[in-house]
Amino acid sequence: MSRARQPPLVTGISPNEGAPWTKVTIRGENLGTGHNDLIGLSICGHNCLLTAEWMSASKIVCRVGPAKDDKGEIIVTTKSGGRGTSTVSFKLLKPERIGILDQSAVWVDELNYYDMRTDRNKGISPLSLRPANPLGIEIDKGKVPLKDLENMFPGMSGDFTSENFSATWYLMENHSSTSFEQLRVTVGNLKKQASKKNEGSLAYVKGGLSTFFEAQDALAAIHQKLESDGTEKVEGSMTQRLENVLNRASETADTLFQEVLGRKDKADSTRNALNVLQRFKFLFNLPLNIERNIQKGDYDVVINDYEKAKSLFGNTEVPVFKKVYSEVETRIEALRKLLLDKLLETPSTLHDQKRYIRYLSDLHAPGDPAWKCIVAQHKWILQLMQNCKEDFITEQKVGGVGLEMDRSSALNRISLSAPVKRGGSFQTPKDDSWHYKSPQQVRFVEKLSDVVISQLPNFWKLWISYVNGSLFSETGEKSGQVEKLKKNARQRQNDFKGMIEEVTRRLVQLVRGALLPSSLTELQLRQCGGWDTKTPLGGAWLTQVIHTVRLSHEALSALEIPNDLLQVIQDLLQDLRVHCLLTTLQHTEEDVKRLAEKEDWVVDNEGIASLPAQFEQCMVQMLQSLKEPMECKPGEINIFNLDVIQDKACERCVSIMKVFIKCLEQLSTKTDGDIDTSHLSVDLASPDLFGSIQEDFSSKPEQRLLIILSNCQYLERHTFLSLAEHLEKNGFTTAEKVSIEALRQLDEYLFETYVEKKSDPIVGSLEPGIYAGYFDWKDCLPPTGARSYLKEALVSIISVHAEVFTVSKELVPRVLSKIIEAVAEEMSRLMQCVSSFSKNGALQARLEICALLDAIEPYLTSESRTSFKQALEALPQLQSGTDKKLLEELLNKFKSSMKLQLNCFKPASFQPVKR
């Protein structure tokens, strides 16, 4: 049989998605000629014909049933057109569970709920009601993991209320250990339950069929009567009365259920409130948790909770949430203030500072906490430095400990109790018995350096962390906030540079105020001065100060602070080194002035007293003490390269040597009463071969002149040359020529003074001795030998020889030669003044002159030889051989009789005795 119409075609559905039992409107073409023509309607594979309502050939209304497929076509089948097609699809959404008392726009099967509610032994919430155990046996949960079941049955479920229910899954999950016989019994039970349910439903329909018919007839009669009477619009009509009856019935029903519904609403409200509290308990408990964690110091926990709350409720419009979140913000603001106060507290460690800054950064604190911390630390360091200075000034004013003892007394101790060997190192003794403590200025510089070294490195590291961003994030993450803070740090580089400059400048000014006040302005002195500078520091203390400042500079340089920021410290070091140099030279000059007090007039085998050694020792000590401050450390310049400093140093060195020469001159001019003999000593290891020489040694100015002469020669030949070499090695430009010239002048003066003192008596005794007893060259007896005056003159010369030899054998030729020159000159004058000689007189004169010549021959000089030659030429020549023979015999007799005395003029075969 051929169909008269075209197959149905579905072109639209509204809505195009929904849950089961959703009412939809289907539109299309050829959807049937009437209700009876519609024989089939499926949506997503589910038959919806029972709920379908044919409206027209282009419109059908129905409800979507539960389908296996989530999405599918809409197929309409008619008698006239057959099975149709569809150009649209419907998406089936998973249904939400609807409670017994919940409103719903679709029909909900209440059978399962009814069954569970009648089972009073089950204490299960209505929201979790489900059918009873379908198998009727005890459930035994197996050990098969849920993940394994999901992998074995993809897309299926073990829930028998699900559309994708899998019986195998259910059995493996709940009855894995149930025997097969038990399962066979449950199959029979299931069949019985199904048959009872179907029979009960059918019997219920059969039993109430007459009631349905009666209700249908009653409704039809009412409708017919209303149409025949025409009173449906009349007030008080049957319909009106029926409406009233229905309204009263509705009100009665509402009254019956009002209490139940009220309790239900109250329970819902309570449940919702509890759910909200439970669900958002984090927020509601957050203010109290913040307070507790702040008290415990768990700031990290507070910050993490705050970040979480801010992300969840920062922009909420819920009044309750806004109120609680406002309280959270109040607590966080208090925490920000607390952390900022802790950050700005002083003193504090670098670790704590970084921690608090990171906390404040994470809390998005206003401003720049890191920079505030840097500014506070800068002020703190400056205040510490100023307080250090004020403390020492106060201690000084109240007469605190640590004052330097008298420097000259200390130097005396060094010289007398612990003399420094030549070439040895200079060390300031620190004997507790002296009560010798560091001066306040030295202790102040050490304390000030400790303050700077302990504070500035952390200050610099804080800045470095601020610049590279590690101060705000331990992980180094590049967030927008971190990058912004790093940018701010780079913009403040000049400000921080100014802070470092101020700290180093203040350090330098405070040190200058204590040690170099003349290098500061009046304004700077009022801030950094105030020290008692009546007792200037010695070179040793200045060296210690330089060492301390150098350590500070090295510590700051190790932080990689730019050199231009540390240049002021280098300038301070240069000025301190110059000050130390000039001060040490000045104090050395003062020490040299006092060396005369230590002369003990004890000479060694070379005729050298202790004074040259003490002078050399003093100079060596000075050079040793200057070795460290004059040494050029990295970044320092050699101050001797500065012409002004080199000239001053050279001038001071020359002045020191001239002072020593002046000291020698003063010693040579001291009278007997000025000599302190309390410190004189005798070398007990040597026998006293000269009897009473030691007894009256210090009473003879001539001996002192000889000792000083001997010292002058030693100074010129050894000490000054050695010192010149030492000075050149240590960078000094020597002026030994000037010093040696001054020494030679002193030597010449002292030599002439001594020779004059010794030669004048000898020369003065010649003329009276020659003419003693009215001796006349014209009328005299034949000579029998040299007269007494000549022997006395020789003995006097021998005594001078012994005196000089006792001090220094090297001085003997020089002194005796000069004395003999005077004697020869006087003999020449006396012989030339004689008008005439007799034969005996000429022989007598020649004998005495030749005897004198033979005796002093080793010490003759060209001047003395000339004088003796002139004296002999003034005598008549010997004419006869008898006279010559007599002269020779008399000379031999003189040599024989004066043999012992004449041996003194021969070269010595033994060393002089040490005194």
Residue, then its C-alpha position, 0 to 999 in steps of 0.5 A: m500500500s503506497r503512502a499518500r503523504q511525505p515522510p515527517l521532517v523535524t526541523g526544530i525543537s525548543p528547548n534543544e537541551g534539558a533534563p529527563w521529563t523536560k517539556v519540549t516543542i517539536r516543529g517540522e513538516n508532515l508531522g501527521t494529520g491528527h492524534n491518531d495518525l501519530i504512531g511513534l515519537s523518539i528523542c535520543g532513542h527513548n520512546c516519548l509517544l505516551t507524553a506526546e500531544w499532537m497540535s498540528a501537522s507542524k507542531i508536537v508537544c511532549r516530554v523527554g524521557p530518560a534515554k541512554d544517549d546523551k545526544g540524539e535525533i528526534i524521529v517522528t513516525t506517522k501512519s500516513g508518512g511513515r518514519g521521518t527524519s530530523t535535521v536537529s538534535f537534542k542534548l539530554l542533561k543529567p538529572e539533578r536529584i529532587g527531594i520529596l518536598d522540593q518543587s519540580a516542573v516535571w513528574v517525579d516517581e515517588l515509589n522509591y522514596y515511599d518504600m524507603r520511608t516506610d523502612r523505619n530501620k534505615g536511618i538514612s537522610p531523605l536526600s540519600l534515599r535509594p531503593a532497598n537491597p535488590l538482591g535481599i542478601e547481605i552486602d559484602k564489599g569486595k577488595v576490588p579497587l574502584k579504579d580497576l572497576e572503572n577501567m574494566f567497565p568504561g562508561m558504566s556504573g555500579d549504581f543500579t539507579s543509573e542509566n548506565f548500570s552494570a550488573t557485573w560491576y555491582l556484583m563484583e563490588n558488593h557480592s564478590s564473595t557470595s556463592f553461586e547458589q545464593l545468587r540463584v536464589t536471589v534471581g527467584n526473589l527478583k522475579k517474584q518482586a517484579s511480578k508482585k509489583n506488576e500485579g499490584s499495579l494492575a489490580y489497583v487499576k482494575g479495582g479503581l476503574s469504576t471510580f474513574f468512570e464515575a468521576q468521568d460521568a460526574l464531570a461530564a454531567i456537571h459540564q452539561k448542566l452548566e452549559s444548559d443552565g447558562t449560569e457559569k457567570v452568575e454570582g453565587s452559581m454552582t461554579q462559584r460555590l465549587e470554587n469556594v469549596l475548592n479554595r477551602a479544600s486548598e486552605t485546609a490542605d495548606t493548614l495541614f501541611q503548614e507546620v510541616l512546611g514551616r519546619k522544613d523551611k526552618a531546617d533548610s535555613t539552618r542547614n544552609a547556614l551550617n553549610v555556609l559556615q562549614r563551606f566558608k569556615f576558613l573565612f569566618n575563622l580567619p580573624l581569630n587565626i590571624e591573631r593567634n598566628i601573629q602572637k606565635g610569630d607565624y607570619d608566613v601562615v598569616i600571609n598565605d591565609y590572607e592571600k587565599a582570602k583575598s583571592l576568594f573574597g576580595n571582590t565579594e558582594v555578599p554582605v556577610f563575607k564583606k563584613v568578615y573580610s573587612e575585619v581581616e583587613t583590619r587585622i592585616e593593617a595592624l600586622r603591617k604596622l607591627l612589622l614596620d615597627k619591628l623593621l625600623e627597630t634598632p639594632s636588628t640583624l640583616h636576616d630579620q630585616k630581610r624577613y620583615i621586608r619580605y613580609l611587608s612586600d607580600l602584604h602589599a604594604p604602602g610605600d617602600p618598607a625596604w627604603k625606610c629600613i635603609v634610611a633608618q639604618h643609615k641614621w642608626i649608624l651615624q648615631l652610633m658613631q656620634n654616641c661613641k665619640e660622646d662617650f669617650i669625651t665624657e669619660q675624658k672629662v670626668g678623668g676616666v682611665g686610659l691616659e697616656m703616661d709620660r712619654s719620656s719616662a716610657l722611653n727611658r724604660i725602653s732604653l735602660s731596661a730593654p735596649v733594642k738591638r741594631g736591626g731589631s724591630f721596634q715594639t711598644p712595651k706594655d708592662d702592667s707594672w707601669h699602668y700603661k694603657s692605650p690613650q683614649q683617642v686610640r681606643f676611640v678609633e678602635k671602637l669607632s672602627d668596630v662600629v663601622i665594620s660591624q654595621l656598614p657591611n650589613f647595610w651594604k648587603l641590605w642595599i644589594s639585596y634591595v637592588n637585585g630584588s632578592l629582598f622581596s622574593e627568596t625564589g627570585e621570581k619576576s613578579g610585577q611588584v618585584e620589578k617595580l620595587k627593583k626599578n625604585a631601587r635603581q632610581r635611588q642609587n644616588d641617594f644611597k651613594g650619598m648615605i655611604e659617603e656621609v658615613t665614611r665622611r663622618l668616620v673620617q671627620l671623627v678620626r680627624g677630630a681626635l687626631l688631626p683637629s687642625s685639618l677640620t673647619e670650625l663647624q666640623l670641630r664643633q661636631c667632631g672635636g672636643w678632645d684634650t690634645k695637650t698630650p700629643l700621641g706618639g708615633a707608636w700609637l699613631t701606627q696603631v691607629i693607622h693599622t686600625v684604619r687600614l683594617s677598616h678600609e680593607a673590610l669595606s673594600a671587600l664588600e666591593i664598595p666603589n673606590d670613589l666612596l672610600q677615597v676619603i678614608q685613603d686621604l685620611l690614611q695619607d694624612l695620618r701617615v704624614h702626621c705619624l712620620l713628622t711626629t715620630l721625627q719630632h719625638t726622636e729629636e726630643d729623645v736625642k736631646r736627652l741622650a746627653e743625660k745617659e752618657d756614662w763615659v765608659v769606652d770600649n777598646e776602640g775608644i767609643a762610648s755608649l752615646p753613638a750606639q744609643f743615638e744609632q739605636c734611637m734612629v733605628q727604633m725610629l725607622q723600625s716604628l715607621k716601617e709599617p705606617m710608611e709601607c704602601k698598601p694597595g691604593e696608597i701612595n708613597i708619601f716620600n714621592l710628595d716633594v713637600i713631605q720629603d723636604k720636611a722629613c729630610e729637614r727633620c733628619v738633619s735637625i736630629m743629627k745636628v741636635f745630636i752634634k749639639c749634644l756632644e758639644q754640650l757634653s764637651t763644655k760641661t764643667d766638673g760640677d755638671i757631671d753626674t757620676s752616680h751612673l758610672s760603672v767599671d768593667l770588672a772583667s778587666p784589671d785596672l792597670f791605671g791605678s787611680i785613673q778611674e778615680d779622677f777620670s770624670s774630673k778631667p775635662e780633657q778626658r771628656l774631650l778625647i772621648i767626644l773626639s773619638n765618638c766624632q770620628y766613629l760617627e763620621r766613619h761608621t754611624f752616620l754612613s750606616l744611618a744614611e744607608h738605613l734612611e735611604k732604604n726607608g725612602f728618606t732623602t739623606a743629607e749626610k753631607v750637611s750632618i758630616e760637615a757639622l760633625r767635622q766642624l765640632d771635631e775640629y773645634l774639640f781637637e783644637t781645644y784639646v791640643e791647645k790645652k795640652s800643648d800650651p803648658i809644654v810649649g810654655s815650659l821650653e823657654p824657661g827650661i832652656y834658660a834656667g840657671y841663667f844659661d847662656w848660649k854664648d858662655c856655657l860648659p861643654p855638654t854632658g847630656a840633654r838637660s832636664y827641660l827636654k826630658e820634662a817636655l818629653v815626659s809631658i808629651i808621653s803623659v798626653h800620649a798615655e791619656v790619649f792612648t787610654v781613650s783611643k789609640e787612633l787619636v794618638p798620631r793626630v794629637l801628638s803630631k799637632i803637639i809636636e808641631a807646636v813644640a817644633e815651632e817653639m824650638s825653631r823660634l827660640m833657636q832663631c832668636v839666639s844672636s850667637f852661639s859658642k862652640n859648646g852652646a851650638l853643640q848643646a843646642r844641636l844635641e837637644i834638638c837631635a835628641l828630641l827629633d829622634a824621640i818623636e820621629p814617628y809623629l813628625t809631620s812636614e810642618s814639624r820637620t820644617s820647623f826643626k830644620q829651621a832650628l838646626e839651620a840657625l845653629p853653627q855647623l860642627q867643624s871637627g870630627t871630635d864634636k861630631k863624635l861627642l854628639e853621637e856619644l851623648l845621643n846614645k847616652f840619652k837614648s840609653s837613659m831614656k829608653l823606657q820613656l822613649n818606648c812610648f813613642k814606638p808603635a804599640s804592641f798591645q791594646p788599650v785597657k777597656r774602661 
